[in-house]
């Protein structure tokens, strides 16, 4: 007689409850191998990825840059619709103001993304 692939000998009797429990245990093991362990492996890979923070910073800075490009285009459109044509000095001052605000937003977004990524990595390592 075979039980879970093991030969138990001719004198061993297996009751249906033990057999059902063994089949359930085998099913749970297969589900863990197919679902839980790959997910845990992905979390560990994320938590140990040395480039995750740099990637999060780059993405945050790109998002902030895109937002400011859209804001600058919107400002120029509003000025044009209002019939305002700024002088070269005024345009330069607006450009500097926008550049300073963009640099501040990019730095803030970069720092926030780095902190959040680090916290997420630590949480993944702790298993939370």
DSSP file (Angstrom, degrees, kcal/mol; ACC not computed):
  #  RESIDUE AA STRUCTURE BP1 BP2  ACC     N-H-->O    O-->H-N    N-H-->O    O-->H-N    TCO  KAPPA ALPHA  PHI   PSI    X-CA   Y-CA   Z-CA
    1    1 A X              0   0    0      0, 0.0     7,-2.3     0, 0.0     8,-0.6   0.000 360.0 360.0 360.0 138.9    0.0    0.0    0.0
    2    2 A X  E     -A    7   0A   0      5,-0.2     2,-0.4     6,-0.1     5,-0.2  -0.889 360.0-174.8-113.1 140.4    1.3    3.5   -0.9
    3    3 A X  E >  S-A    6   0A   0      3,-2.8     3,-1.6    -2,-0.4    16,-0.0  -0.958  76.9 -16.9-136.7 115.4    0.6    6.6    1.1
    4    4 A X  T 3  S-     0   0    0     -2,-0.4     3,-0.1     1,-0.3    -1,-0.1   0.849 129.7 -52.7  55.4  37.1    1.9   10.0   -0.3
    5    5 A X  T 3  S+     0   0    0      1,-0.3     2,-0.4     0, 0.0    -1,-0.3   0.492 116.0 117.0  81.9   2.4    4.2    8.1   -2.5
    6    6 A X  E <   -A    3   0A   0     -3,-1.6    -3,-2.8     2,-0.0     2,-0.7  -0.842  66.1-127.3-106.2 140.7    5.7    6.0    0.3
    7    7 A X  E     -A    2   0A   0     -2,-0.4    -5,-0.2    -5,-0.2     3,-0.1  -0.768  26.0-179.5 -84.9 120.0    5.4    2.3    0.6
    8    8 A X        -     0   0    0     -7,-2.3     3,-0.2    -2,-0.7    -1,-0.1   0.477  42.5-107.0-101.4  -4.4    4.1    1.6    4.1
    9    9 A X    >   -     0   0    0     -8,-0.6     3,-0.8     1,-0.1    -1,-0.3  -0.163  34.0 -77.3  98.1 165.2    4.0   -2.2    3.9
   10   10 A X  T 3  S+     0   0    0      1,-0.2    -1,-0.1    -3,-0.1    -2,-0.0   0.692 121.7  55.7 -76.7 -18.6    1.2   -4.7    3.6
   11   11 A X  T 3  S+     0   0    0     -3,-0.2     2,-0.5   -10,-0.1    -1,-0.2   0.441  81.0 103.3 -96.5   1.4    0.0   -4.6    7.2
   12   12 A X    <   -     0   0    0     -3,-0.8     2,-0.5   -11,-0.1    -4,-0.1  -0.728  53.0-161.5 -91.4 127.6   -0.7   -0.8    7.5
   13   13 A X        -     0   0    0     -2,-0.5     2,-0.5   -12,-0.0    -2,-0.0  -0.915   2.4-157.5-107.3 132.2   -4.3    0.3    7.3
   14   14 A X        -     0   0    0     -2,-0.5     2,-0.1     4,-0.0    -2,-0.0  -0.934  10.8-142.8-112.3 122.4   -5.0    3.9    6.5
   15   15 A X     >  -     0   0    0     -2,-0.5     4,-2.0     1,-0.1     5,-0.2  -0.432  25.0-111.6 -80.0 160.5   -8.4    5.3    7.5
   16   16 A X  H  > S+     0   0    0      1,-0.2     4,-2.4     2,-0.2     5,-0.2   0.799 114.6  56.8 -64.8 -29.0  -10.2    7.8    5.3
   17   17 A X  H  > S+     0   0    0      2,-0.2     4,-2.6     1,-0.2    -1,-0.2   0.927 108.1  46.1 -68.3 -43.8   -9.7   10.7    7.7
   18   18 A X  H  > S+     0   0    0      1,-0.2     4,-2.5     2,-0.2    -2,-0.2   0.906 113.5  50.1 -63.4 -41.2   -5.9   10.3    7.7
   19   19 A X  H  X S+     0   0    0     -4,-2.0     4,-2.3     2,-0.2    -2,-0.2   0.911 111.3  48.1 -64.3 -42.2   -6.0   10.0    3.9
   20   20 A X  H  X S+     0   0    0     -4,-2.4     4,-2.4     2,-0.2    -2,-0.2   0.910 112.1  49.4 -64.6 -42.4   -8.1   13.2    3.6
   21   21 A X  H  X S+     0   0    0     -4,-2.6     4,-2.5     2,-0.2    -2,-0.2   0.902 111.3  49.6 -64.2 -40.9   -5.9   15.1    5.9
   22   22 A X  H  X S+     0   0    0     -4,-2.5     4,-2.3     2,-0.2    -2,-0.2   0.908 111.3  48.9 -64.6 -41.6   -2.8   14.0    4.0
   23   23 A X  H  X S+     0   0    0     -4,-2.3     4,-2.3     2,-0.2    -2,-0.2   0.899 111.6  49.6 -65.1 -39.4   -4.3   15.0    0.7
   24   24 A X  H  X S+     0   0    0     -4,-2.4     4,-2.7     2,-0.2    -2,-0.2   0.915 110.8  49.7 -64.3 -43.1   -5.3   18.4    2.2
   25   25 A X  H  X S+     0   0    0     -4,-2.5     4,-2.2     1,-0.2    -2,-0.2   0.902 111.2  49.2 -62.3 -40.8   -1.8   18.9    3.5
   26   26 A X  H  X S+     0   0    0     -4,-2.3     4,-2.2     2,-0.2    -1,-0.2   0.899 111.1  49.9 -65.9 -40.1   -0.3   18.0    0.1
   27   27 A X  H  X S+     0   0    0     -4,-2.3     4,-2.4     2,-0.2    -2,-0.2   0.920 110.4  49.7 -63.6 -44.3   -2.8   20.5   -1.6
   28   28 A X  H  X S+     0   0    0     -4,-2.7     4,-2.3     1,-0.2    -2,-0.2   0.889 110.0  51.5 -62.2 -39.2   -1.8   23.3    0.8
   29   29 A X  H  X S+     0   0    0     -4,-2.2     4,-2.3     2,-0.2    -1,-0.2   0.918 110.3  48.5 -63.7 -43.5    1.9   22.6    0.2
   30   30 A X  H  X S+     0   0    0     -4,-2.2     4,-2.1     1,-0.2    -2,-0.2   0.902 111.2  50.1 -64.4 -40.6    1.3   22.8   -3.6
   31   31 A X  H  X>S+     0   0    0     -4,-2.4     4,-2.5     2,-0.2     5,-0.8   0.892 110.2  50.5 -64.7 -39.1   -0.6   26.1   -3.2
   32   32 A X  I  <>S+     0   0    0     -4,-2.3     5,-2.7     1,-0.2     6,-0.3   0.915 111.7  47.9 -64.2 -42.4    2.2   27.5   -1.1
   33   33 A X  I  <5S+     0   0    0     -4,-2.3     5,-0.3     1,-0.2    -2,-0.2   0.870 118.7  40.2 -65.2 -35.8    4.8   26.5   -3.7
   34   34 A X  I  <5S+     0   0    0     -4,-2.1    -2,-0.2    -5,-0.2    -1,-0.2   0.772 134.6  10.2 -85.8 -27.0    2.7   28.0   -6.5
   35   35 A X  I  X5S+     0   0    0     -4,-2.5     4,-1.5    -5,-0.2    -3,-0.2   0.778 124.0  43.1-120.4 -54.6    1.4   31.2   -4.9
   36   36 A X  I  ><S+     0   0    0     -5,-0.8     4,-2.6     1,-0.2     5,-0.2   0.932 111.7  48.9 -70.3 -47.9    3.0   32.1   -1.6
   37   37 A X  H  ><S+     0   0    0     -5,-2.7     4,-2.3     1,-0.2    -1,-0.2   0.890 110.7  49.5 -66.8 -40.0    6.6   31.5   -2.2
   38   38 A X  H  > S+     0   0    0     -6,-0.3     4,-2.0    -5,-0.3    -1,-0.2   0.908 113.1  48.4 -63.5 -37.9    6.8   33.4   -5.5
   39   39 A X  H  X S+     0   0    0     -4,-1.5     4,-2.1     2,-0.2    -2,-0.2   0.919 112.3  48.1 -66.0 -42.9    5.1   36.4   -3.9
   40   40 A X  H  X S+     0   0    0     -4,-2.6     4,-2.3     1,-0.2    -1,-0.2   0.886 109.8  53.4 -63.7 -38.1    7.5   36.3   -0.9
   41   41 A X  H  X S+     0   0    0     -4,-2.3     4,-2.5    -5,-0.2    -1,-0.2   0.894 107.3  50.9 -63.7 -40.3   10.4   36.0   -3.3
   42   42 A X  H  X S+     0   0    0     -4,-2.0     4,-2.3     2,-0.2    -2,-0.2   0.903 110.2  49.9 -64.0 -41.0    9.2   39.1   -5.2
   43   43 A X  H  X S+     0   0    0     -4,-2.1     4,-2.8     2,-0.2    -2,-0.2   0.913 111.6  48.2 -63.4 -42.3    9.0   41.0   -1.9
   44   44 A X  H  X S+     0   0    0     -4,-2.3     4,-2.1     2,-0.2    -2,-0.2   0.916 110.7  50.8 -65.4 -42.2   12.4   39.9   -0.9
   45   45 A X  H  < S+     0   0    0     -4,-2.5     4,-0.4     1,-0.2    -1,-0.2   0.909 113.0  46.4 -61.4 -41.1   13.8   41.0   -4.3
   46   46 A X  H >< S+     0   0    0     -4,-2.3     3,-1.1     1,-0.2    -2,-0.2   0.931 112.3  50.0 -64.4 -45.7   12.2   44.4   -3.9
   47   47 A X  H 3< S+     0   0    0     -4,-2.8    -1,-0.2     1,-0.3    -2,-0.2   0.819 116.3  41.5 -65.6 -30.4   13.4   44.8   -0.4
   48   48 A X  T 3< S+     0   0    0     -4,-2.1     2,-0.6    -5,-0.2    -1,-0.3   0.374  83.1 119.2 -98.8   4.6   17.0   43.9   -1.3
   49   49 A X    X   -     0   0    0     -3,-1.1     3,-1.0    -4,-0.4     4,-0.4  -0.598  47.2-163.5 -73.6 113.8   17.1   45.9   -4.6
   50   50 A X  T 3  S+     0   0    0     -2,-0.6     4,-0.4     1,-0.2     3,-0.2   0.689  87.5  53.7 -72.4 -15.6   19.8   48.5   -4.2
   51   51 A X  T 3> S+     0   0    0      1,-0.2     4,-2.5     2,-0.1    -1,-0.2   0.480  80.8  91.7 -95.4  -3.1   18.5   50.5   -7.2
   52   52 A X  H <> S+     0   0    0     -3,-1.0     4,-2.3     1,-0.2     5,-0.2   0.900  87.7  46.8 -62.0 -41.9   14.9   50.8   -5.9
   53   53 A X  H  > S+     0   0    0     -4,-0.4     4,-2.5     2,-0.2    -1,-0.2   0.922 112.9  49.0 -67.5 -42.9   15.5   54.1   -4.2
   54   54 A X  H  > S+     0   0    0     -4,-0.4     4,-2.4     1,-0.2    -2,-0.2   0.893 112.2  49.4 -63.1 -39.0   17.3   55.6   -7.2
   55   55 A X  H  X S+     0   0    0     -4,-2.5     4,-2.3     2,-0.2    -1,-0.2   0.901 111.1  49.0 -66.7 -40.6   14.5   54.5   -9.5
   56   56 A X  H  X S+     0   0    0     -4,-2.3     4,-2.4    -5,-0.2    -2,-0.2   0.903 111.6  49.9 -65.8 -40.6   11.8   56.0   -7.3
   57   57 A X  H  X S+     0   0    0     -4,-2.5     4,-2.6     2,-0.2     5,-0.2   0.940 111.2  48.5 -61.7 -47.0   13.8   59.3   -7.1
   58   58 A X  H  X S+     0   0    0     -4,-2.4     4,-2.2     1,-0.2    -2,-0.2   0.902 112.4  48.2 -61.9 -41.6   14.1   59.4  -10.9
   59   59 A X  H  X S+     0   0    0     -4,-2.3     4,-2.3     2,-0.2    -1,-0.2   0.912 112.1  49.0 -65.9 -41.7   10.5   58.7  -11.4
   60   60 A X  H  X S+     0   0    0     -4,-2.4     4,-2.4     1,-0.2    -2,-0.2   0.908 112.1  48.3 -64.7 -41.8    9.4   61.3   -8.9
   61   61 A X  H  X S+     0   0    0     -4,-2.6     4,-2.4     2,-0.2    -1,-0.2   0.888 111.4  50.5 -66.7 -37.9   11.7   63.9  -10.5
   62   62 A X  H  X S+     0   0    0     -4,-2.2     4,-2.5    -5,-0.2    -2,-0.2   0.907 110.3  49.7 -65.3 -41.7   10.4   63.1  -13.9
   63   63 A X  H  X S+     0   0    0     -4,-2.3     4,-2.1     2,-0.2    -2,-0.2   0.921 112.3  47.3 -62.8 -44.2    6.8   63.4  -12.7
   64   64 A X  H  X S+     0   0    0     -4,-2.4     4,-2.2     2,-0.2    -2,-0.2   0.898 111.6  51.3 -64.2 -40.2    7.5   66.8  -11.2
   65   65 A X  H  X S+     0   0    0     -4,-2.4     4,-2.1     1,-0.2    -2,-0.2   0.913 110.1  48.7 -63.2 -43.4    9.3   68.0  -14.3
   66   66 A X  H  X S+     0   0    0     -4,-2.5     4,-2.0     1,-0.2    -1,-0.2   0.891 110.1  52.2 -63.5 -39.3    6.4   67.0  -16.5
   67   67 A X  H  X S+     0   0    0     -4,-2.1     4,-2.1     1,-0.2    -1,-0.2   0.903 111.0  46.8 -64.7 -40.6    4.0   68.8  -14.2
   68   68 A X  H  X S+     0   0    0     -4,-2.2     4,-2.7     2,-0.2    -1,-0.2   0.846 108.4  55.2 -72.2 -32.6    6.0   72.0  -14.3
   69   69 A X  H  X S+     0   0    0     -4,-2.1     4,-2.1     2,-0.2    -1,-0.2   0.918 110.9  45.8 -63.1 -41.8    6.3   71.8  -18.1
   70   70 A X  H  X S+     0   0    0     -4,-2.0     4,-2.2     2,-0.2    -2,-0.2   0.892 112.5  51.0 -67.0 -38.8    2.5   71.6  -18.3
   71   71 A X  H  X S+     0   0    0     -4,-2.1     4,-2.4     2,-0.2    -2,-0.2   0.912 110.0  49.2 -65.4 -42.0    2.2   74.5  -15.8
   72   72 A X  H  X S+     0   0    0     -4,-2.7     4,-2.3     2,-0.2    -2,-0.2   0.915 111.3  49.2 -63.4 -43.1    4.6   76.7  -17.8
   73   73 A X  H  X S+     0   0    0     -4,-2.1     4,-2.0     1,-0.2    -1,-0.2   0.901 111.2  50.6 -62.7 -39.5    2.7   76.0  -21.0
   74   74 A X  H  X S+     0   0    0     -4,-2.2     4,-2.4     2,-0.2    -2,-0.2   0.894 108.9  51.0 -65.3 -39.9   -0.5   76.9  -19.2
   75   75 A X  H  X S+     0   0    0     -4,-2.4     4,-2.6     2,-0.2    -2,-0.2   0.923 110.7  48.6 -61.8 -44.4    0.9   80.1  -17.9
   76   76 A X  H  X S+     0   0    0     -4,-2.3     4,-2.2     1,-0.2    -1,-0.2   0.881 111.4  50.0 -64.5 -37.3    2.1   81.1  -21.4
   77   77 A X  H  X S+     0   0    0     -4,-2.0     4,-2.6     2,-0.2    -1,-0.2   0.912 110.5  49.3 -67.5 -41.8   -1.3   80.3  -22.8
   78   78 A X  H  X S+     0   0    0     -4,-2.4     4,-1.9     2,-0.2    -2,-0.2   0.925 111.7  49.1 -63.4 -44.2   -3.1   82.4  -20.2
   79   79 A X  H  <>S+     0   0    0     -4,-2.6     5,-2.8     1,-0.2     4,-0.4   0.917 112.5  48.2 -61.1 -42.6   -0.8   85.3  -20.8
   80   80 A X  H ><5S+     0   0    0     -4,-2.2     3,-1.0     1,-0.2    -2,-0.2   0.905 110.4  51.0 -65.1 -40.9   -1.4   85.0  -24.5
   81   81 A X  H 3<5S+     0   0    0     -4,-2.6    -1,-0.2     1,-0.3    -2,-0.2   0.831 110.9  49.2 -66.0 -31.1   -5.2   84.8  -24.1
   82   82 A X  T 3<5S-     0   0    0     -4,-1.9    -1,-0.3    -5,-0.2    -2,-0.2   0.487 116.1-116.8 -85.0  -3.2   -5.1   87.9  -21.9
   83   83 A X  T < 5 +     0   0    0     -3,-1.0     2,-0.5    -4,-0.4    -3,-0.2   0.736  64.0 148.0  76.0  22.5   -3.1   89.8  -24.5
   84   84 A X      < -     0   0    0     -5,-2.8     2,-0.6    -6,-0.2    -1,-0.3  -0.807  26.3-174.8 -95.6 126.2   -0.1   90.1  -22.2
   85   85 A X        -     0   0    0     -2,-0.5     6,-0.0    -3,-0.1    -5,-0.0  -0.878  18.4-147.0-119.5  96.5    3.3   90.1  -23.8
   86   86 A X        -     0   0    0     -2,-0.6    -2,-0.0     1,-0.1    -7,-0.0  -0.285  17.6-114.9 -66.8 147.7    6.0   90.2  -21.1
   87   87 A X     >  -     0   0    0      1,-0.1     4,-2.8     4,-0.0     5,-0.2  -0.167  35.0 -97.1 -69.4 173.0    9.2   92.0  -21.9
   88   88 A X  H  > S+     0   0    0      1,-0.2     4,-2.3     2,-0.2     5,-0.2   0.899 126.5  48.6 -60.9 -41.2   12.5   90.1  -22.0
   89   89 A X  H  > S+     0   0    0      2,-0.2     4,-2.3     1,-0.2    -1,-0.2   0.904 112.8  47.5 -66.6 -41.5   13.3   91.0  -18.4
   90   90 A X  H  > S+     0   0    0      2,-0.2     4,-2.6     1,-0.2    -2,-0.2   0.908 112.4  49.5 -66.0 -41.2    9.9   90.0  -17.2
   91   91 A X  H  X S+     0   0    0     -4,-2.8     4,-2.4     2,-0.2    -2,-0.2   0.897 111.4  49.6 -63.8 -40.1   10.0   86.7  -19.2
   92   92 A X  H  X S+     0   0    0     -4,-2.3     4,-2.5    -5,-0.2    -2,-0.2   0.904 111.0  49.3 -65.1 -40.9   13.5   86.0  -17.7
   93   93 A X  H  X S+     0   0    0     -4,-2.3     4,-2.4     2,-0.2    -2,-0.2   0.907 112.1  47.8 -65.4 -41.5   12.2   86.7  -14.2
   94   94 A X  H  X S+     0   0    0     -4,-2.6     4,-2.6     2,-0.2    -2,-0.2   0.898 111.2  52.0 -64.5 -39.5    9.2   84.4  -14.7
   95   95 A X  H  X S+     0   0    0     -4,-2.4     4,-2.4     2,-0.2    -2,-0.2   0.911 111.0  46.6 -62.7 -42.8   11.5   81.7  -16.1
   96   96 A X  H  X S+     0   0    0     -4,-2.5     4,-2.6     2,-0.2     5,-0.2   0.907 111.9  51.0 -66.0 -40.8   13.8   82.0  -13.0
   97   97 A X  H  X S+     0   0    0     -4,-2.4     4,-2.3     1,-0.2    -2,-0.2   0.926 112.8  45.8 -62.2 -44.1   10.8   81.9  -10.7
   98   98 A X  H  X S+     0   0    0     -4,-2.6     4,-2.6     1,-0.2    -1,-0.2   0.891 111.9  52.0 -65.4 -39.1    9.5   78.7  -12.4
   99   99 A X  H  X S+     0   0    0     -4,-2.4     4,-2.6     2,-0.2    -2,-0.2   0.903 110.6  47.7 -66.0 -40.3   12.9   77.1  -12.4
  100  100 A X  H  X S+     0   0    0     -4,-2.6     4,-2.3     2,-0.2    -2,-0.2   0.923 113.5  47.2 -65.3 -43.6   13.3   77.7   -8.7
  101  101 A X  H  X S+     0   0    0     -4,-2.3     4,-2.4    -5,-0.2    -2,-0.2   0.898 112.7  50.2 -64.8 -38.9    9.9   76.3   -7.9
  102  102 A X  H  X S+     0   0    0     -4,-2.6     4,-2.8     2,-0.2     5,-0.2   0.921 109.8  49.8 -65.3 -43.7   10.5   73.3  -10.2
  103  103 A X  H  X S+     0   0    0     -4,-2.6     4,-2.4     2,-0.2    -2,-0.2   0.905 112.1  48.6 -61.6 -41.0   13.8   72.6   -8.4
  104  104 A X  H  X S+     0   0    0     -4,-2.3     4,-2.5     2,-0.2    -2,-0.2   0.924 113.1  46.8 -64.7 -44.3   12.1   72.8   -5.0
  105  105 A X  H  X S+     0   0    0     -4,-2.4     4,-2.7     2,-0.2     5,-0.2   0.902 112.5  49.8 -65.9 -40.5    9.3   70.5   -6.1
  106  106 A X  H  X S+     0   0    0     -4,-2.8     4,-2.6     2,-0.2    -1,-0.2   0.917 111.8  48.0 -65.1 -42.3   11.7   68.0   -7.7
  107  107 A X  H  X S+     0   0    0     -4,-2.4     4,-2.6    -5,-0.2     5,-0.2   0.927 114.1  46.8 -63.7 -43.9   13.9   67.9   -4.5
  108  108 A X  H  X S+     0   0    0     -4,-2.5     4,-2.5     2,-0.2    -2,-0.2   0.922 114.2  46.6 -63.5 -44.0   10.9   67.5   -2.3
  109  109 A X  H  X S+     0   0    0     -4,-2.7     4,-2.5     2,-0.2    -2,-0.2   0.896 113.0  50.4 -65.4 -39.7    9.4   64.7   -4.5
  110  110 A X  H  X S+     0   0    0     -4,-2.6     4,-2.3    -5,-0.2    -2,-0.2   0.926 112.7  45.3 -64.1 -45.8   12.8   63.0   -4.7
  111  111 A X  H  X S+     0   0    0     -4,-2.6     4,-2.4     2,-0.2    -2,-0.2   0.904 114.0  49.1 -65.6 -41.3   13.2   63.0   -1.0
  112  112 A X  H  X S+     0   0    0     -4,-2.5     4,-2.5    -5,-0.2     5,-0.2   0.907 112.1  48.6 -64.8 -41.3    9.7   61.9   -0.3
  113  113 A X  H  X S+     0   0    0     -4,-2.5     4,-2.5     2,-0.2     5,-0.2   0.902 111.9  49.3 -65.7 -40.4   10.0   59.0   -2.9
  114  114 A X  H  X S+     0   0    0     -4,-2.3     4,-2.4     2,-0.2    -2,-0.2   0.925 113.1  46.4 -64.8 -43.8   13.3   57.9   -1.4
  115  115 A X  H  X S+     0   0    0     -4,-2.4     4,-2.4     2,-0.2    -2,-0.2   0.919 114.2  47.4 -64.9 -43.6   11.9   57.9    2.2
  116  116 A X  H  X S+     0   0    0     -4,-2.5     4,-2.5     2,-0.2    -2,-0.2   0.908 112.7  48.9 -65.5 -41.4    8.8   56.1    1.2
  117  117 A X  H  X S+     0   0    0     -4,-2.5     4,-2.6     2,-0.2    -2,-0.2   0.921 111.2  49.7 -64.7 -43.2   10.7   53.5   -0.8
  118  118 A X  H  X S+     0   0    0     -4,-2.4     4,-2.5     1,-0.2    -2,-0.2   0.924 112.0  48.1 -61.1 -44.3   13.1   52.9    2.1
  119  119 A X  H  X S+     0   0    0     -4,-2.4     4,-2.5     1,-0.2    -1,-0.2   0.900 111.6  50.3 -63.5 -40.2   10.2   52.5    4.5
  120  120 A X  H  X S+     0   0    0     -4,-2.5     4,-2.3     2,-0.2    -2,-0.2   0.903 110.6  49.6 -64.5 -40.7    8.5   50.1    2.1
  121  121 A X  H  X S+     0   0    0     -4,-2.6     4,-2.1     2,-0.2    -2,-0.2   0.924 111.9  47.7 -64.0 -43.3   11.7   48.0    1.8
  122  122 A X  H  X S+     0   0    0     -4,-2.5     4,-2.1     1,-0.2    -2,-0.2   0.900 111.3  51.0 -65.2 -39.1   12.1   47.9    5.5
  123  123 A X  H  X>S+     0   0    0     -4,-2.5     5,-2.4     1,-0.2     4,-1.2   0.894 109.0  51.3 -64.2 -39.0    8.5   46.8    6.0
  124  124 A X  H  <5S+     0   0    0     -4,-2.3    -1,-0.2     1,-0.2    -2,-0.2   0.891 110.2  49.1 -65.5 -38.0    8.9   44.1    3.4
  125  125 A X  H  <5S+     0   0    0     -4,-2.1    -1,-0.2     1,-0.2    -2,-0.2   0.864 111.6  48.8 -68.9 -33.9   12.0   42.8    5.3
  126  126 A X  H  <5S-     0   0    0     -4,-2.1    -1,-0.2    -5,-0.2    -2,-0.2   0.679 113.6-120.3 -77.0 -17.5   10.1   42.9    8.6
  127  127 A X  T  <5       0   0    0     -4,-1.2    -3,-0.2    -5,-0.2    -4,-0.1   0.713 360.0 360.0  86.0  21.1    7.2   41.0    7.0
  128  128 A X      <       0   0    0     -5,-2.4    -4,-0.2    -6,-0.2    -5,-0.1   0.423 360.0 360.0 -94.5 360.0    4.7   43.7    7.7
